[in-house]
Amino acid sequence: MSTPEDQDFDFSIPSPALTPITPGSPAPKEKKKGGQPKSLVWGTHVIQGRKVSEDHYEATCSYCSYFWKKGSSQDLEGHFANVCPKVPDKFNESTKLSEDRVHEIDRTCVKAFVVCGIPWNVIENLFFIELLKTLRPGYTPPSKDVLSGKLLSQETAVINQRVIKELKNAENLTMSCDGWTNSANESIWNFLIHTSDHEEYLWCLKDLSSESHTGEFLAKTIEEIIEKIGPEKFSALITDSGANI
């Protein structure tokens, strides 16, 4: 059994056109990288006026008409959080998230990335972050390492406990197993549990590259899984037609 080739996604930003340099001409000056993205309150909750200096603008609050001669993102956010008497409740709801709400969104991100096969580094892509900020301004997405490490491990533990609970009282289970070689030339085997309600659970994936795939070894591996779940729960075992099965 073979697996589909991994699909590469290129989310990189195209390089700007190069400016040719003729002999004797000064090298073009590099533009300084911009700072952090401008707060989303600009243009949404504030009427922006002329630019006064870098990252400072004349501004007028859309709710109470308070005017800044030289407003910054920090000034505006502080105004809406602590001063403005007319700011709508939905503003604070959209900018301040509880720890439980952040955790809920983190879990949703993990599931979406895994199920849709999205590369982990996309979570740090500026355009993807902009999308998340547009949908939920108060949410700061985790880093690639946190998403694929801590958060993935937590979600895996939750799913594993759910599967164990589902199988605890199940009967007439069927196990199926199959193996293949991936692009790294590793021998991967999966072990699936099927219920009489037509539910299917991936019990485990095993890297058996360092093992000899004899019938005796595979039978022992299958027996260990069946013993862990409960032999009395199984009624069938499905394998491929390999000579070692």
SULRA-V69553 format. One record per residue. PHI is phi in whole degrees, -180 to 180 (* if undefined). OMEGA is omega in whole degrees, 0 to 359 (none if undefined). BURIAL is # if it has 9 or more other C-alpha atoms within 8 Angstrom, else .. Layout:
BEGIN
phi = [PHI PHI]
omega = [OMEGA OMEGA]
burial = [BURIAL BURIAL]
END
This chain:
BEGIN
phi = [* -112 -104 -65 -64 -65 -96 -92 -112 -107 -104 -72 -86 -57 -70 -68 -62 -82 -96 -65 -113 -90 -54 89 -89 -68 -67 -61 -76 -76 -77 -67 -68 -70 -80 -68 -56 -64 -58 -72 -70 -66 81 -103 -117 -136 -88 -86 -103 -72 -77 -95 -157 -59 66 -128 -139 -68 -152 -131 -64 -72 -103 -115 66 -62 -114 -112 -75 -147 -92 -117 -60 -64 -61 -67 -64 -65 -62 -70 -78 -128 -117 -57 -81 -114 -63 -70 -59 -65 -66 -65 -65 -84 -109 -116 -115 -73 -61 -66 -68 -62 -62 -63 -69 -58 -63 -64 -63 -59 -63 -65 -65 -71 -67 -90 66 -83 -58 -60 -68 -63 -63 -103 -72 -59 -72 -70 -63 -61 -60 -63 -66 -68 -74 -147 -56 -83 -97 -108 -67 -73 -75 -59 -67 -69 -64 -87 -109 -57 -69 -65 -63 -63 -68 -62 -63 -63 -65 -60 -64 -67 -64 -60 -65 -66 -86 -58 -109 -82 -135 54 -81 -127 -107 -128 -143 -159 -133 -156 -109 -87 -67 -93 63 -98 -91 -108 -122 -113 -129 -108 -115 -112 -101 -70 -92 67 -88 -132 -125 -81 -74 -167 -117 -126 -91 -107 -60 -89 -108 -85 -82 -81 -60 -66 -66 -65 -64 -66 -63 -65 -62 -63 -69 -63 -64 -68 -84 126 -58 -69 -87 -98 -125 -158 -135 -119 -134 -81 -98 -63 -67 -92 -103]
omega = [182 179 177 180 179 180 180 178 179 180 182 179 181 179 178 180 181 178 182 179 178 181 177 181 181 178 179 180 177 177 178 179 180 179 180 179 180 182 181 178 179 177 180 180 183 174 186 178 184 179 181 177 182 179 176 183 166 185 178 178 181 185 184 178 175 186 174 174 181 185 175 179 180 178 184 182 177 179 182 182 191 191 189 182 186 181 182 179 184 178 180 179 184 184 180 182 176 179 179 180 177 180 179 180 177 181 179 178 180 182 180 181 182 185 182 179 181 178 184 185 179 181 180 178 185 181 178 177 178 177 181 180 178 180 183 186 184 184 174 185 179 176 178 182 180 181 184 180 185 185 178 179 179 181 177 179 179 181 180 179 179 179 180 179 181 184 185 183 182 177 178 179 175 175 172 180 180 180 178 177 182 184 178 180 176 180 184 177 174 180 184 176 181 180 178 176 178 171 182 181 173 183 179 170 181 174 183 184 185 183 175 187 178 178 181 181 181 178 179 179 179 181 181 180 180 179 181 181 181 183 183 182 187 177 182 176 181 177 175 184 180 183 182 180 none]
burial = [. . . . . . . . . . . . . . . . . . . . . . . . . . . . . . . . . . . . . . . . # # . . # # # # . . # . . . . # # # # # # . . # . . . # . # # # # . . # # # # # . . . # . . # . . . . # . # # . # . . . . # . . . # # . . # . # # . . . . # . # . # # # # . . # # . . # # . . # # # # . . . . # . # # # . # # # # . # . . . . . . . # . . . # . . # # # # # # # # # # # # # . . . # # # # # # # # # # . . . . . . # . . # . # # . . . . . . . . # # # . . . . . . # . . # . . . # # . . . . . . . . . . #]
END
